[in-house]
Amino acid sequence: MQAIIITLILALAGIGFAVYRLATATTYPDNNSAKIIGVLLDQSRGYVDFNQIEQEDIDFVYLRSTQGKSYFDDRYLENRDRLVVTQLDFGTAQYFSNESSVEEQFNYFREKVGRNTGILPVLIIPAADYHGAKFWRKMAEFTRLLKDSGDDAVVLARRTEVARYFGSQPVEFIAPTKKKPGLAQNYLFWRYTSTGRIRNMAQMDDLTMLSFMGSQSDYSQLVGRN
């Protein structure tokens, strides 16, 4: 009887430790050997310790900037300045709205962000759940304006559903799916979770997390280290 009790205690302790490790571990894709991981951050995180993020095997950070023609993230400029002194690669995220014109959104983006958008392509995220053909055509015009002014773009969308609206533009895409896309689908990044976390950082949970889809060499070329 005593042996059974001891066995049960050890089993419960093991389960408790496993649950603790799971709750405090960085969220990585299941059954995936992805090595290049990034996060999307906004003002809701408050002050972020980027040096600690760097120590927790995160490679890049996207910062939310503008949405439409009137919203600007309060911590974008501060966080951008502090990222410069780390080894983290940095990119800018813009939330594209159906409620403002393309020109208004682009001009507001340039006014607030300027030319320092980072070394990653500007991430364009649909600001609404419903998107029709008109929405995607407007976003394609926005990405064209970005390209003409010197910035590449990557769009959070299913390539098969929206690529035709972008025509011959060299726009990359992020797979917004739970299942890892195949390499033949040619996505630049994969958004593998919207509820991820970074270990050892209490405020770093419910995070949108991205995985680079190529090799380390491909990533080095993307960020200009080749």
C-alpha positions in Angstrom: 0.0 0.0 0.0 2.8 2.4 0.9 4.5 1.7 -2.4 1.3 2.5 -4.3 1.0 5.8 -2.5 4.6 6.7 -3.2 4.1 5.8 -6.8 1.0 8.0 -7.0 2.8 10.9 -5.4 5.7 10.6 -7.8 3.3 10.4 -10.8 1.4 13.5 -9.7 4.7 15.4 -9.1 5.8 14.4 -12.6 2.5 15.6 -14.1 2.7 18.9 -12.1 6.3 19.5 -13.3 5.3 18.8 -16.9 2.4 21.2 -16.7 4.7 23.8 -15.2 7.2 23.4 -18.0 4.5 23.7 -20.6 3.1 26.9 -19.0 6.6 28.5 -18.9 8.0 27.3 -22.2 8.2 29.3 -25.4 5.5 28.3 -27.9 7.0 26.5 -30.9 5.2 24.7 -33.7 4.2 21.1 -32.9 6.5 18.5 -34.4 8.4 21.2 -36.2 12.1 21.9 -36.4 11.7 25.6 -37.1 14.7 27.6 -35.9 13.8 31.1 -36.9 11.0 32.5 -34.8 9.5 36.0 -34.4 6.7 37.8 -32.6 4.3 40.6 -33.2 4.1 43.2 -30.5 2.0 46.3 -29.8 1.5 48.9 -27.1 -0.6 46.5 -24.9 2.7 44.8 -23.8 3.9 48.0 -22.0 7.7 48.1 -21.5 9.3 45.2 -23.2 12.7 43.8 -22.3 14.1 43.2 -25.7 17.4 41.9 -24.3 15.6 39.1 -22.5 13.5 38.3 -25.6 16.8 38.0 -27.5 18.1 35.5 -24.9 15.0 33.4 -25.2 15.8 32.3 -28.8 13.6 34.8 -30.6 15.1 36.1 -33.8 12.9 38.9 -35.1 10.2 41.3 -33.9 7.4 43.0 -35.8 6.0 46.2 -34.2 2.5 47.4 -34.8 2.5 50.9 -36.3 -0.5 52.4 -37.9 -4.1 51.3 -38.7 -6.2 53.2 -41.3 -5.6 56.9 -41.3 -5.8 57.7 -37.6 -4.4 55.0 -35.2 -0.8 55.0 -34.3 0.7 52.6 -31.7 1.9 54.6 -28.7 5.0 52.6 -28.2 6.1 52.1 -31.8 8.8 54.7 -31.9 10.1 53.9 -28.4 10.3 50.2 -29.1 11.9 50.8 -32.5 14.7 52.9 -31.0 15.4 50.3 -28.3 15.4 47.4 -30.8 18.3 49.1 -32.7 20.8 48.2 -29.9 19.9 44.5 -29.9 20.6 41.7 -32.3 16.9 41.2 -33.0 15.8 41.8 -36.6 13.0 44.3 -36.8 10.0 44.9 -39.1 7.0 47.2 -39.1 3.4 46.0 -39.2 0.6 48.1 -40.7 -3.1 47.2 -40.2 -4.9 47.8 -43.5 -8.5 49.2 -43.1 -11.4 49.1 -45.5 -12.7 52.4 -43.9 -10.0 54.7 -45.3 -8.6 55.3 -48.8 -5.4 53.9 -49.9 -3.7 57.3 -50.2 -4.9 58.3 -46.7 -3.5 55.2 -45.2 -0.2 55.3 -47.1 0.3 59.0 -46.3 -0.5 58.5 -42.6 1.9 55.5 -42.5 4.7 57.5 -43.9 4.0 60.5 -41.7 4.1 58.4 -38.5 6.7 55.7 -39.4 8.9 57.6 -41.8 11.5 55.6 -43.8 12.9 53.4 -41.0 10.6 50.4 -41.3 13.2 47.9 -40.4 15.1 45.3 -42.4 12.2 42.9 -42.8 9.4 43.5 -45.4 6.6 45.7 -44.1 3.9 43.3 -42.7 0.4 44.2 -43.9 -2.4 42.7 -41.8 -6.1 43.0 -42.7 -7.8 45.1 -40.0 -11.2 43.4 -40.4 -12.5 39.8 -40.6 -14.4 40.2 -43.8 -12.5 40.9 -47.1 -13.9 41.1 -50.6 -12.3 41.7 -53.9 -12.4 45.5 -53.5 -10.5 45.3 -50.2 -7.7 43.2 -51.7 -7.4 45.5 -54.7 -7.0 48.4 -52.4 -4.4 46.6 -50.3 -2.6 45.7 -53.6 -2.5 49.4 -54.4 -1.1 50.1 -50.9 1.7 47.5 -51.4 2.5 49.1 -54.8 2.9 52.5 -53.1 5.2 50.9 -50.6 7.3 49.2 -53.2 7.6 52.4 -55.3 8.8 54.2 -52.2 11.5 51.6 -51.4 9.8 49.1 -49.1 9.0 45.4 -49.7 5.7 44.0 -48.4 4.5 40.7 -46.9 0.8 40.1 -46.5 -1.0 38.0 -43.9 -3.3 36.1 -46.1 -3.8 32.8 -47.9 -1.8 33.1 -51.1 -4.3 30.9 -53.1 -7.2 33.2 -52.3 -5.7 36.7 -52.9 -2.5 36.5 -55.0 -4.4 37.3 -58.2 -5.3 40.7 -56.9 -1.6 41.7 -56.6 -0.8 40.9 -60.2 2.8 40.8 -61.0 3.9 42.7 -57.8 6.7 40.9 -55.9 4.6 40.6 -52.7 5.3 37.8 -50.2 2.7 36.1 -48.0 2.3 34.7 -44.5 0.3 31.5 -44.1 -2.4 32.3 -41.5 -3.1 28.6 -40.8 -2.7 26.2 -37.9 -1.2 23.6 -40.2 2.3 24.1 -41.5 2.3 25.0 -45.2 4.4 23.0 -47.6 7.5 24.6 -49.1 5.9 24.3 -52.5 3.2 26.8 -51.4 6.0 29.4 -51.3 5.1 31.4 -48.1 7.7 33.6 -46.6 6.5 33.1 -43.0 4.0 31.0 -41.2 1.8 32.4 -38.4 1.6 29.2 -36.4 -0.2 30.7 -33.4 -2.0 33.7 -32.1 -1.9 32.6 -28.5 1.8 31.9 -28.0 4.2 32.9 -25.3 7.9 33.5 -24.5 9.3 31.6 -21.6 10.4 33.4 -18.5 8.5 36.6 -19.5 5.2 37.0 -17.6 3.7 39.6 -20.0 4.7 37.8 -23.1 1.6 35.5 -23.6 -1.3 35.5 -26.1 1.3 36.4 -28.7 1.1 36.2 -32.5 4.2 34.2 -33.4 5.8 33.6 -36.8 8.1 31.1 -38.2 10.4 31.8 -41.2 9.7 29.2 -43.9 13.2 29.0 -45.5 16.6 27.9 -44.4 19.1 29.9 -42.3 20.8 30.9 -45.5 17.5 32.1 -47.0 16.9 34.2 -43.9 20.4 35.7 -43.9 19.8 36.7 -47.5 16.4 38.3 -46.6 17.9 40.5 -43.9 21.0 41.4 -45.8 23.6 39.3 -44.1 24.8 37.4 -47.2 
